[in-house]
Amino acid sequence: MALVQWPTEQEAMAFADLDALRAHVGVHAGVLTAVTQRTGALNNQIALLAALPPTTIERAIAGGRVVTTAAQGQVPAVTRNIGPAEATQVGSMWRIARRIVFCRNGADWADTLATDVDPNLALPAAPPLQQAPPQQAQAPPQLAQSKYKTSDVLDPMDESEFQDPTAQQVQAWNAAYVADAQVDPPRLERASPIQLMAMYTRVVVRGKTPYANFSTLTPFERRVTQRNKYQHMHYAGSGKWQLQERQGPENFRQWLTSYRVFGTLMRSLTVVVNSALCAYEKKIQDLADQYHDAWGLIYQADDLMRAEEMELTRAKLQQQATAGNPPTLWDPASPWSAVFFFAATDDAFWRTHVLDPANLWVARGKPGSSRRVLPDAAAAEGHLPGGADLYHGAPDLGQVPGRTSVNSGRKRSRTPSSSRARGKKRKRPSAAERKRRAVSEALKKERKKFGGKKKRKRSSSSDDAEPAVLEAACFSYSKGYGPCAKMKAGSKCKQKVPRTHKCHCCGGAHSAKEKGCKPAKTKEEGGQ
Protein backbone atom coordinates (compact mmCIF):
# COMPACT_ATOMS: atom_id res chain seq x y z
CA MET A 1 0.00 0.00 0.00
CA ALA A 2 1.35 3.45 -0.91
CA LEU A 3 2.36 5.63 1.99
CA VAL A 4 0.03 8.49 2.92
CA GLN A 5 0.74 11.57 5.02
CA TRP A 6 -2.27 10.97 7.29
CA PRO A 7 -3.44 14.02 9.27
CA THR A 8 -4.47 13.75 12.88
CA GLU A 9 -8.15 13.64 13.75
CA GLN A 10 -8.11 17.30 14.88
CA GLU A 11 -6.36 18.37 11.64
CA ALA A 12 -8.75 16.36 9.49
CA MET A 13 -11.86 17.74 11.16
CA ALA A 14 -10.50 21.28 10.59
CA PHE A 15 -10.40 20.89 6.78
CA ALA A 16 -13.30 23.04 5.53
CA ASP A 17 -12.98 22.39 1.76
CA LEU A 18 -10.90 20.73 -0.92
CA ASP A 19 -8.44 23.60 -1.09
CA ALA A 20 -7.43 23.03 2.57
CA LEU A 21 -7.09 19.28 1.93
CA ARG A 22 -5.09 19.89 -1.29
CA ALA A 23 -2.75 22.25 0.57
CA HIS A 24 -2.17 19.61 3.27
CA VAL A 25 -1.32 16.88 0.71
CA GLY A 26 0.60 19.27 -1.56
CA VAL A 27 -1.26 18.59 -4.84
CA HIS A 28 -0.66 21.18 -7.56
CA ALA A 29 -3.76 23.13 -8.52
CA GLY A 30 -3.29 22.23 -12.21
CA VAL A 31 -3.28 18.51 -11.40
CA LEU A 32 -6.55 18.75 -9.47
CA THR A 33 -8.05 20.77 -12.36
CA ALA A 34 -7.05 18.01 -14.83
CA VAL A 35 -8.78 15.43 -12.61
CA THR A 36 -12.00 17.46 -12.24
CA GLN A 37 -12.17 17.90 -16.02
CA ARG A 38 -12.59 14.12 -16.24
CA THR A 39 -14.83 13.62 -13.20
CA GLY A 40 -16.91 16.77 -13.40
CA ALA A 41 -17.02 19.82 -11.14
CA LEU A 42 -16.59 18.99 -7.42
CA ASN A 43 -17.56 22.52 -6.24
CA ASN A 44 -14.65 22.48 -3.73
CA GLN A 45 -16.56 19.94 -1.56
CA ILE A 46 -14.81 17.10 0.28
CA ALA A 47 -18.02 14.96 0.26
CA LEU A 48 -18.25 15.00 -3.56
CA LEU A 49 -14.67 13.78 -3.91
CA ALA A 50 -15.25 11.04 -1.34
CA ALA A 51 -18.41 9.86 -3.16
CA LEU A 52 -16.49 9.01 -6.36
CA PRO A 53 -15.79 5.27 -6.85
CA PRO A 54 -12.15 4.17 -7.08
CA THR A 55 -12.48 3.16 -10.74
CA THR A 56 -13.51 6.72 -11.61
CA ILE A 57 -10.46 8.14 -9.80
CA GLU A 58 -8.22 5.69 -11.68
CA ARG A 59 -9.65 6.67 -15.10
CA ALA A 60 -9.45 10.40 -14.27
CA ILE A 61 -5.77 10.08 -13.30
CA ALA A 62 -4.98 8.00 -16.41
CA GLY A 63 -6.74 10.35 -18.83
CA GLY A 64 -6.10 13.72 -17.20
CA ARG A 65 -3.96 16.31 -19.03
CA VAL A 66 -2.10 18.99 -17.02
CA VAL A 67 -1.74 22.35 -18.82
CA THR A 68 1.90 23.52 -18.71
CA THR A 69 1.60 26.45 -21.16
CA ALA A 70 -1.68 28.26 -21.70
CA ALA A 71 -2.98 28.86 -25.18
CA GLN A 72 -1.98 32.18 -26.79
CA GLY A 73 -4.04 33.31 -29.71
CA GLN A 74 -4.03 30.60 -32.34
CA VAL A 75 -1.27 28.68 -30.53
CA PRO A 76 -2.86 25.75 -28.65
CA ALA A 77 -2.06 24.98 -25.05
CA VAL A 78 0.72 22.59 -24.15
CA THR A 79 -0.37 19.68 -21.90
CA ARG A 80 1.20 16.62 -20.30
CA ASN A 81 0.08 13.48 -18.48
CA ILE A 82 -0.24 13.27 -14.70
CA GLY A 83 2.99 11.94 -13.25
CA PRO A 84 3.27 8.98 -10.85
CA ALA A 85 3.98 11.15 -7.80
CA GLU A 86 1.07 13.41 -8.66
CA ALA A 87 -1.17 10.37 -9.11
CA THR A 88 -0.21 9.20 -5.61
CA GLN A 89 -1.03 12.62 -4.15
CA VAL A 90 -4.48 12.65 -5.83
CA GLY A 91 -5.17 9.15 -4.48
CA SER A 92 -4.14 10.31 -0.98
CA MET A 93 -6.58 13.22 -1.21
CA TRP A 94 -9.44 10.83 -2.11
CA ARG A 95 -8.57 8.43 0.76
CA ILE A 96 -8.36 11.23 3.37
CA ALA A 97 -11.65 12.66 2.10
CA ARG A 98 -13.34 9.26 2.60
CA ARG A 99 -12.08 9.00 6.21
CA ILE A 100 -13.25 12.57 6.97
CA VAL A 101 -16.78 11.81 5.65
CA PHE A 102 -16.99 8.54 7.64
CA CYS A 103 -15.84 10.28 10.84
CA ARG A 104 -18.31 13.15 10.39
CA ASN A 105 -21.07 10.54 10.01
CA GLY A 106 -20.36 9.10 13.49
CA ALA A 107 -17.52 6.61 12.95
CA ASP A 108 -14.34 6.69 15.01
CA TRP A 109 -11.25 8.04 13.32
CA ALA A 110 -9.31 4.87 14.06
CA ASP A 111 -12.08 2.66 12.64
CA THR A 112 -12.15 4.52 9.33
CA LEU A 113 -8.71 3.16 8.51
CA ALA A 114 -10.22 -0.34 8.16
CA THR A 115 -12.40 0.83 5.26
CA ASP A 116 -9.55 2.50 3.44
CA VAL A 117 -9.09 1.66 -0.27
CA ASP A 118 -6.00 2.56 -2.28
CA PRO A 119 -6.96 3.40 -5.89
CA ASN A 120 -3.29 3.23 -6.90
CA LEU A 121 -2.84 -0.25 -5.45
CA ALA A 122 -0.73 -2.36 -7.76
CA LEU A 123 -2.27 -5.34 -9.40
CA PRO A 124 -1.72 -8.61 -7.53
CA ALA A 125 1.21 -10.62 -8.71
CA ALA A 126 0.47 -13.34 -11.16
CA PRO A 127 0.38 -16.81 -9.62
CA PRO A 128 3.31 -19.06 -10.44
CA LEU A 129 2.97 -21.02 -13.61
CA GLN A 130 1.79 -24.53 -13.05
CA GLN A 131 2.61 -27.39 -15.28
CA ALA A 132 -0.23 -27.98 -17.65
CA PRO A 133 -1.97 -31.32 -17.22
CA PRO A 134 -1.49 -33.82 -20.00
CA GLN A 135 -3.93 -33.29 -22.84
CA GLN A 136 -6.65 -35.85 -23.07
CA ALA A 137 -7.95 -37.16 -26.34
CA GLN A 138 -10.67 -34.84 -27.60
CA ALA A 139 -14.02 -36.35 -28.30
CA PRO A 140 -15.12 -36.12 -31.94
CA PRO A 141 -17.50 -33.20 -32.61
CA GLN A 142 -21.16 -34.04 -32.64
CA LEU A 143 -22.70 -33.90 -36.09
CA ALA A 144 -25.92 -31.99 -36.63
CA GLN A 145 -28.85 -34.35 -37.06
CA SER A 146 -31.08 -34.21 -40.10
CA LYS A 147 -34.46 -32.55 -39.67
CA TYR A 148 -37.66 -33.61 -41.40
CA LYS A 149 -41.05 -31.94 -41.70
CA THR A 150 -44.18 -33.79 -40.65
CA SER A 151 -46.02 -32.29 -43.63
CA ASP A 152 -43.86 -34.38 -45.99
CA VAL A 153 -44.49 -37.67 -44.16
CA LEU A 154 -47.83 -37.70 -42.30
CA ASP A 155 -50.02 -34.59 -42.44
CA PRO A 156 -49.64 -31.83 -45.07
CA MET A 157 -51.12 -29.36 -42.57
CA ASP A 158 -48.57 -30.10 -39.81
CA GLU A 159 -45.45 -27.93 -40.22
CA SER A 160 -43.62 -29.29 -37.15
CA GLU A 161 -40.17 -30.86 -37.43
CA PHE A 162 -38.55 -34.01 -36.06
CA GLN A 163 -35.09 -35.55 -36.16
CA ASP A 164 -33.64 -38.88 -37.25
CA PRO A 165 -34.44 -41.83 -34.97
CA THR A 166 -31.62 -43.68 -33.29
CA ALA A 167 -30.76 -47.25 -34.18
CA GLN A 168 -31.91 -48.42 -30.74
CA GLN A 169 -35.35 -46.81 -31.25
CA VAL A 170 -35.86 -48.42 -34.65
CA GLN A 171 -34.84 -51.83 -33.30
CA ALA A 172 -37.23 -51.50 -30.36
CA TRP A 173 -40.14 -50.52 -32.63
CA ASN A 174 -39.49 -53.42 -35.02
CA ALA A 175 -39.25 -55.82 -32.08
CA ALA A 176 -42.58 -54.56 -30.74
CA TYR A 177 -44.28 -55.31 -34.07
CA VAL A 178 -42.75 -58.80 -34.25
CA ALA A 179 -43.86 -59.49 -30.68
CA ASP A 180 -47.41 -58.53 -31.60
CA ALA A 181 -47.66 -60.11 -35.08
CA GLN A 182 -45.16 -62.98 -34.58
CA VAL A 183 -43.75 -62.21 -38.04
CA ASP A 184 -41.97 -59.38 -39.83
CA PRO A 185 -44.21 -56.95 -41.76
CA PRO A 186 -44.59 -57.66 -45.49
CA ARG A 187 -42.55 -55.52 -47.83
CA LEU A 188 -45.60 -53.59 -49.08
CA GLU A 189 -46.69 -52.81 -45.50
CA ARG A 190 -43.26 -52.01 -44.07
CA ALA A 191 -42.91 -48.61 -42.41
CA SER A 192 -39.70 -46.65 -42.88
CA PRO A 193 -37.72 -45.30 -39.88
CA ILE A 194 -38.72 -41.76 -40.90
CA GLN A 195 -42.42 -42.68 -40.81
CA LEU A 196 -41.99 -44.40 -37.44
CA MET A 197 -40.22 -41.36 -35.95
CA ALA A 198 -42.83 -38.95 -37.35
CA MET A 199 -45.72 -40.91 -35.81
CA TYR A 200 -43.81 -41.40 -32.53
CA THR A 201 -43.19 -37.64 -32.28
CA ARG A 202 -46.83 -36.85 -33.08
CA VAL A 203 -48.53 -39.37 -30.79
CA VAL A 204 -46.11 -40.17 -27.95
CA VAL A 205 -44.11 -36.96 -27.63
CA ARG A 206 -46.74 -34.36 -28.54
CA GLY A 207 -49.82 -36.34 -27.44
CA LYS A 208 -51.81 -35.72 -30.64
CA THR A 209 -54.21 -37.95 -32.56
CA PRO A 210 -52.62 -40.89 -34.47
CA TYR A 211 -53.59 -39.45 -37.86
CA ALA A 212 -51.91 -39.65 -41.25
CA ASN A 213 -53.10 -38.31 -44.59
CA PHE A 214 -52.90 -41.10 -47.13
CA SER A 215 -51.72 -38.74 -49.86
CA THR A 216 -48.37 -38.57 -48.02
CA LEU A 217 -48.30 -41.84 -46.01
CA THR A 218 -47.60 -44.42 -48.70
CA PRO A 219 -45.54 -47.60 -49.06
CA PHE A 220 -41.91 -47.22 -50.15
CA GLU A 221 -41.60 -43.88 -48.35
CA ARG A 222 -38.15 -42.92 -49.62
CA ARG A 223 -38.93 -43.35 -53.32
CA VAL A 224 -42.35 -41.73 -53.10
CA THR A 225 -41.01 -38.78 -51.11
CA GLN A 226 -38.25 -38.28 -53.64
CA ARG A 227 -40.79 -38.28 -56.47
CA ASN A 228 -43.18 -35.89 -54.72
CA LYS A 229 -40.35 -33.54 -53.83
CA TYR A 230 -39.69 -32.86 -57.49
CA GLN A 231 -43.28 -33.02 -58.73
CA HIS A 232 -44.80 -30.62 -56.23
CA MET A 233 -44.81 -27.74 -58.76
CA HIS A 234 -46.59 -28.35 -62.07
CA TYR A 235 -45.74 -26.54 -65.31
CA ALA A 236 -48.95 -25.00 -66.69
CA GLY A 237 -47.53 -23.64 -69.95
CA SER A 238 -46.78 -20.08 -71.09
CA GLY A 239 -43.89 -19.92 -68.64
CA LYS A 240 -46.10 -20.36 -65.58
CA TRP A 241 -45.91 -22.89 -62.74
CA GLN A 242 -48.78 -23.74 -60.46
CA LEU A 243 -48.93 -25.61 -57.15
CA GLN A 244 -50.86 -28.87 -57.41
CA GLU A 245 -52.49 -30.50 -54.39
CA ARG A 246 -51.54 -34.13 -53.88
CA GLN A 247 -54.70 -36.18 -54.23
CA GLY A 248 -55.53 -39.11 -51.99
CA PRO A 249 -56.04 -42.72 -53.06
CA GLU A 250 -58.25 -43.19 -56.14
CA ASN A 251 -59.87 -46.43 -54.98
CA PHE A 252 -60.07 -48.85 -52.08
CA ARG A 253 -57.05 -50.84 -53.21
CA GLN A 254 -54.79 -47.78 -53.07
CA TRP A 255 -56.31 -46.79 -49.72
CA LEU A 256 -55.63 -50.28 -48.35
CA THR A 257 -51.91 -50.15 -49.19
CA SER A 258 -51.52 -46.89 -47.27
CA TYR A 259 -53.67 -48.12 -44.40
CA ARG A 260 -51.55 -51.25 -44.01
CA VAL A 261 -48.47 -49.05 -43.62
CA PHE A 262 -50.42 -47.00 -41.07
CA GLY A 263 -51.27 -50.20 -39.22
CA THR A 264 -47.62 -51.21 -39.12
CA LEU A 265 -46.82 -47.84 -37.52
CA MET A 266 -49.52 -48.29 -34.90
CA ARG A 267 -48.44 -51.81 -33.96
CA SER A 268 -44.73 -50.97 -33.94
CA LEU A 269 -45.32 -48.06 -31.56
CA THR A 270 -47.86 -50.13 -29.54
CA VAL A 271 -50.47 -47.40 -30.01
CA VAL A 272 -53.36 -49.43 -31.48
CA VAL A 273 -53.91 -53.19 -31.25
CA ASN A 274 -54.45 -55.27 -34.36
CA SER A 275 -58.10 -56.13 -33.64
CA ALA A 276 -59.14 -52.47 -33.62
CA LEU A 277 -57.22 -51.80 -36.85
CA CYS A 278 -58.91 -54.77 -38.56
CA ALA A 279 -62.35 -53.62 -37.43
CA TYR A 280 -61.83 -50.17 -38.95
CA GLU A 281 -60.44 -51.64 -42.17
CA LYS A 282 -63.48 -53.94 -42.48
CA LYS A 283 -65.82 -50.96 -42.11
CA ILE A 284 -64.19 -49.04 -44.98
CA GLN A 285 -64.19 -52.18 -47.12
CA ASP A 286 -67.92 -52.73 -46.56
CA LEU A 287 -68.67 -49.14 -47.56
CA ALA A 288 -66.49 -49.45 -50.67
CA ASP A 289 -68.23 -52.67 -51.70
CA GLN A 290 -71.68 -51.14 -51.22
CA TYR A 291 -70.99 -47.73 -52.85
CA HIS A 292 -68.00 -48.40 -55.11
CA ASP A 293 -68.94 -45.53 -57.46
CA ALA A 294 -68.83 -42.98 -54.61
CA TRP A 295 -65.27 -43.60 -53.45
CA GLY A 296 -64.56 -39.87 -53.11
CA LEU A 297 -67.36 -39.66 -50.57
CA ILE A 298 -66.05 -42.63 -48.57
CA TYR A 299 -62.46 -41.41 -48.43
CA GLN A 300 -63.53 -37.94 -47.35
CA ALA A 301 -65.50 -39.45 -44.45
CA ASP A 302 -62.53 -41.66 -43.50
CA ASP A 303 -60.14 -38.69 -43.52
CA LEU A 304 -62.57 -36.63 -41.46
CA MET A 305 -62.92 -39.41 -38.90
CA ARG A 306 -59.18 -39.93 -38.41
CA ALA A 307 -58.26 -36.24 -38.52
CA GLU A 308 -61.01 -34.62 -36.40
CA GLU A 309 -63.58 -36.99 -34.95
CA MET A 310 -61.18 -39.36 -33.19
CA GLU A 311 -59.89 -36.64 -30.88
CA LEU A 312 -63.48 -35.88 -29.84
CA THR A 313 -64.17 -39.59 -29.46
CA ARG A 314 -61.20 -40.02 -27.11
CA ALA A 315 -62.55 -37.30 -24.78
CA LYS A 316 -66.00 -38.91 -24.90
CA LEU A 317 -64.69 -42.38 -24.06
CA GLN A 318 -62.51 -41.00 -21.28
CA GLN A 319 -65.56 -39.44 -19.64
CA GLN A 320 -67.39 -42.73 -20.05
CA ALA A 321 -64.53 -44.64 -18.37
CA THR A 322 -64.39 -42.12 -15.52
CA ALA A 323 -68.09 -42.66 -14.92
CA GLY A 324 -67.42 -46.37 -14.32
CA ASN A 325 -68.42 -47.73 -17.74
CA PRO A 326 -65.18 -48.33 -19.66
CA PRO A 327 -65.64 -49.06 -23.39
CA THR A 328 -64.27 -52.03 -25.27
CA LEU A 329 -60.46 -52.25 -25.47
CA TRP A 330 -60.11 -49.29 -23.10
CA ASP A 331 -56.64 -48.63 -21.68
CA PRO A 332 -56.01 -45.31 -19.89
CA ALA A 333 -52.34 -45.33 -20.89
CA SER A 334 -53.12 -45.98 -24.59
CA PRO A 335 -56.76 -45.13 -25.41
CA TRP A 336 -56.46 -45.23 -29.20
CA SER A 337 -57.37 -48.91 -29.54
CA ALA A 338 -60.77 -48.20 -28.00
CA VAL A 339 -61.12 -45.09 -30.19
CA PHE A 340 -60.51 -47.02 -33.44
CA PHE A 341 -62.87 -49.79 -32.40
CA PHE A 342 -65.57 -47.26 -31.51
CA ALA A 343 -65.04 -45.45 -34.84
CA ALA A 344 -65.59 -48.71 -36.72
CA THR A 345 -68.96 -49.20 -34.98
CA ASP A 346 -70.13 -45.56 -35.01
CA ASP A 347 -73.14 -46.07 -37.27
CA ALA A 348 -74.44 -42.54 -36.74
CA PHE A 349 -71.29 -40.97 -38.18
CA TRP A 350 -71.12 -43.24 -41.25
CA ARG A 351 -74.84 -42.78 -41.91
CA THR A 352 -74.49 -38.99 -41.84
CA HIS A 353 -71.32 -38.76 -43.94
CA VAL A 354 -71.60 -41.77 -46.31
CA LEU A 355 -74.89 -43.66 -46.44
CA ASP A 356 -77.38 -40.78 -46.65
CA PRO A 357 -75.29 -38.62 -49.05
CA ALA A 358 -74.55 -41.64 -51.27
CA ASN A 359 -78.22 -42.62 -51.46
CA LEU A 360 -79.12 -39.02 -52.29
CA TRP A 361 -76.49 -38.94 -55.02
CA VAL A 362 -77.72 -42.21 -56.53
CA ALA A 363 -81.35 -41.04 -56.38
CA ARG A 364 -80.42 -37.91 -58.36
CA GLY A 365 -78.90 -40.04 -61.12
CA LYS A 366 -75.27 -39.64 -59.98
CA PRO A 367 -74.78 -36.13 -61.37
CA GLY A 368 -71.21 -34.82 -61.08
CA SER A 369 -69.06 -35.72 -58.10
CA SER A 370 -70.55 -37.48 -55.10
CA ARG A 371 -68.58 -35.14 -52.83
CA ARG A 372 -71.02 -32.35 -53.68
CA VAL A 373 -73.70 -34.00 -51.53
CA LEU A 374 -71.52 -34.03 -48.40
CA PRO A 375 -73.06 -32.41 -45.31
CA ASP A 376 -70.44 -29.62 -45.37
CA ALA A 377 -70.36 -29.15 -49.15
CA ALA A 378 -72.84 -26.27 -49.19
CA ALA A 379 -70.90 -24.35 -46.54
CA ALA A 380 -67.61 -25.04 -48.31
CA GLU A 381 -69.00 -23.82 -51.63
CA GLY A 382 -70.21 -20.62 -50.00
CA HIS A 383 -66.85 -19.75 -48.44
CA LEU A 384 -64.22 -21.33 -50.70
CA PRO A 385 -63.75 -21.29 -54.48
CA GLY A 386 -64.43 -24.73 -55.87
CA GLY A 387 -66.62 -25.83 -52.98
CA ALA A 388 -66.76 -29.56 -52.49
CA ASP A 389 -64.03 -30.13 -55.08
CA LEU A 390 -61.53 -28.96 -52.46
CA TYR A 391 -62.09 -32.12 -50.44
CA HIS A 392 -59.33 -34.72 -50.56
CA GLY A 393 -59.61 -37.82 -52.68
CA ALA A 394 -59.77 -38.52 -56.37
CA PRO A 395 -62.97 -37.95 -58.42
CA ASP A 396 -65.59 -40.64 -58.53
CA LEU A 397 -65.69 -43.44 -61.08
CA GLY A 398 -67.89 -41.50 -63.49
CA GLN A 399 -65.62 -38.44 -63.37
CA VAL A 400 -62.23 -40.04 -64.04
CA PRO A 401 -61.06 -39.61 -67.66
CA GLY A 402 -60.85 -42.88 -69.54
CA ARG A 403 -63.47 -44.65 -67.40
CA THR A 404 -67.05 -45.37 -68.28
CA SER A 405 -69.71 -43.78 -66.13
CA VAL A 406 -73.03 -45.41 -65.36
CA ASN A 407 -74.70 -42.49 -67.14
CA SER A 408 -72.46 -42.60 -70.22
CA GLY A 409 -75.21 -44.20 -72.38
CA ARG A 410 -77.72 -41.40 -71.82
CA LYS A 411 -78.31 -38.76 -74.45
CA ARG A 412 -77.20 -35.35 -73.33
CA SER A 413 -78.37 -32.03 -74.65
CA ARG A 414 -75.91 -30.25 -76.92
CA THR A 415 -76.85 -26.95 -75.35
CA PRO A 416 -75.36 -25.40 -73.33
CA SER A 417 -72.35 -27.73 -73.82
CA SER A 418 -70.99 -25.72 -76.74
CA SER A 419 -67.61 -24.09 -76.43
CA ARG A 420 -69.23 -20.65 -76.21
CA ALA A 421 -71.61 -21.78 -73.39
CA ARG A 422 -68.71 -23.29 -71.47
CA GLY A 423 -66.83 -20.02 -71.70
CA LYS A 424 -64.06 -21.32 -73.99
CA LYS A 425 -62.53 -18.99 -76.57
CA ARG A 426 -63.12 -19.98 -80.20
CA LYS A 427 -60.02 -20.21 -82.36
CA ARG A 428 -59.74 -17.40 -84.90
CA PRO A 429 -59.60 -18.79 -88.47
CA SER A 430 -56.57 -18.06 -90.60
CA ALA A 431 -56.56 -15.51 -93.44
CA ALA A 432 -56.71 -18.23 -96.10
CA GLU A 433 -59.66 -19.88 -94.34
CA ARG A 434 -61.52 -16.57 -94.10
CA LYS A 435 -60.97 -15.94 -97.83
CA ARG A 436 -62.17 -19.43 -98.71
CA ARG A 437 -65.32 -18.94 -96.64
CA ALA A 438 -66.02 -15.57 -98.29
CA VAL A 439 -65.73 -17.09 -101.77
CA SER A 440 -67.98 -19.96 -100.76
CA GLU A 441 -70.64 -17.61 -99.37
CA ALA A 442 -70.53 -15.44 -102.53
CA LEU A 443 -70.98 -18.47 -104.77
CA LYS A 444 -73.92 -19.67 -102.69
CA LYS A 445 -75.68 -16.31 -103.10
CA GLU A 446 -75.15 -16.31 -106.86
CA ARG A 447 -76.42 -19.85 -107.19
CA LYS A 448 -79.59 -18.98 -105.32
CA LYS A 449 -80.38 -16.29 -107.90
CA PHE A 450 -80.18 -18.83 -110.71
CA GLY A 451 -82.03 -21.67 -109.05
CA GLY A 452 -79.24 -23.11 -106.93
CA LYS A 453 -77.21 -26.21 -107.67
CA LYS A 454 -78.51 -28.75 -110.14
CA LYS A 455 -78.16 -32.40 -109.31
CA ARG A 456 -75.88 -34.41 -111.51
CA LYS A 457 -74.18 -37.72 -111.59
CA ARG A 458 -70.69 -37.56 -110.12
CA SER A 459 -67.87 -38.48 -112.46
CA SER A 460 -64.13 -38.12 -112.42
CA SER A 461 -63.90 -36.40 -115.83
CA SER A 462 -65.53 -33.22 -117.08
CA ASP A 463 -66.20 -34.91 -120.48
CA ASP A 464 -68.84 -37.16 -118.84
CA ALA A 465 -70.67 -34.20 -117.22
CA GLU A 466 -74.30 -33.59 -118.05
CA PRO A 467 -75.00 -30.98 -120.77
CA ALA A 468 -77.21 -28.98 -118.40
CA VAL A 469 -74.33 -28.58 -116.01
CA LEU A 470 -71.86 -27.68 -118.75
CA GLU A 471 -74.25 -24.99 -120.04
CA ALA A 472 -74.26 -23.28 -116.63
CA ALA A 473 -71.81 -20.39 -116.28
CA CYS A 474 -68.69 -20.71 -114.11
CA PHE A 475 -68.96 -17.97 -111.50
CA SER A 476 -65.24 -18.20 -110.74
CA TYR A 477 -64.40 -17.30 -114.35
CA SER A 478 -67.23 -14.79 -114.81
CA LYS A 479 -66.55 -12.83 -111.60
CA GLY A 480 -62.76 -13.07 -111.76
CA TYR A 481 -61.78 -14.87 -108.55
CA GLY A 482 -61.02 -18.44 -107.68
CA PRO A 483 -59.16 -21.10 -109.68
CA CYS A 484 -60.72 -20.09 -113.01
CA ALA A 485 -60.25 -16.33 -112.68
CA LYS A 486 -57.46 -16.10 -115.29
CA MET A 487 -58.85 -18.68 -117.72
CA LYS A 488 -60.10 -17.86 -121.23
CA ALA A 489 -63.64 -18.16 -122.54
CA GLY A 490 -64.52 -21.68 -123.62
CA SER A 491 -61.49 -23.27 -121.91
CA LYS A 492 -61.71 -26.32 -119.65
CA CYS A 493 -63.07 -25.55 -116.19
CA LYS A 494 -60.87 -26.34 -113.19
CA GLN A 495 -63.73 -26.54 -110.69
CA LYS A 496 -64.65 -29.85 -109.07
CA VAL A 497 -68.04 -29.45 -110.78
CA PRO A 498 -67.07 -28.24 -114.29
CA ARG A 499 -69.07 -25.40 -115.90
CA THR A 500 -68.85 -23.32 -119.05
CA HIS A 501 -66.56 -20.31 -119.09
CA LYS A 502 -69.00 -17.62 -120.19
CA CYS A 503 -70.72 -14.56 -118.78
CA HIS A 504 -73.27 -15.48 -116.14
CA CYS A 505 -75.30 -12.32 -116.92
CA CYS A 506 -75.68 -12.29 -120.72
CA GLY A 507 -74.27 -15.69 -121.67
CA GLY A 508 -71.62 -14.18 -123.98
CA ALA A 509 -68.16 -15.62 -124.58
CA HIS A 510 -66.57 -13.29 -122.10
CA SER A 511 -66.52 -12.77 -118.32
CA ALA A 512 -68.90 -10.41 -116.55
CA LYS A 513 -65.92 -8.69 -114.95
CA GLU A 514 -64.34 -8.04 -118.34
CA LYS A 515 -67.44 -6.39 -119.92
CA GLY A 516 -68.94 -5.05 -116.70
CA CYS A 517 -72.21 -6.97 -117.18
CA LYS A 518 -74.75 -7.04 -114.41
CA PRO A 519 -77.65 -9.49 -113.92
CA ALA A 520 -81.11 -8.21 -114.91
CA LYS A 521 -83.40 -7.22 -112.04
CA THR A 522 -86.44 -9.32 -111.29
CA LYS A 523 -89.94 -7.95 -110.84
CA GLU A 524 -89.55 -8.14 -107.09
CA GLU A 525 -86.40 -6.01 -107.38
CA GLY A 526 -88.08 -3.42 -109.57
CA GLY A 527 -87.32 -4.81 -113.03
CA GLN A 528 -89.58 -5.22 -116.14
Secondary structure, 3 states (H helix, E strand, C coil): CCCCCCCCHHHHHHCCCHHHHHHHHCCCHHHHHHHHHHHCCCCCCHHHHHHCCHHHHHHHHHHCEEEEECCECCECCEEEECCHHHHHHHHHHHHHHHHHHHHHCCCCCCHHHHHCCCCCCCCCCCCCCCCCCCCCCCCCCCCCCCEEEHHHCCCCCCCCEEECCCHHHHHHHHHHHHHHHCCCCCHHHCCCHHHHHHHHHHHHHCCCCCCCCCCCCCCCHHHHHHHHHHCCEEEEECCEEEECCCCCCCCHHHHHHHHHHHHHHHHHCCCCCHHHHHHHHHHHHHHHHHCHHHHHHHHHHHHHHHHHHHHHHHHHHHHHHHCCCCCCCCCCCCCHHHHHHHHHCCHHHHHHHHHHHHHHHHHCCCCCCHHHHCCCHHHHHHHCCCHHHHCCCCCCHHHCCCCCCCCCCCCCCCCCCCCCCCCCCCCCCCHHHHHHHHHHHHHHHHHHHCCCCCCCCCCCCHHHCCHHHHHCECHHHHHCCCCCCCCCCCCCCCCCCCCECCCCCCCCCCCHHHHCCCCCCCCCCCCC
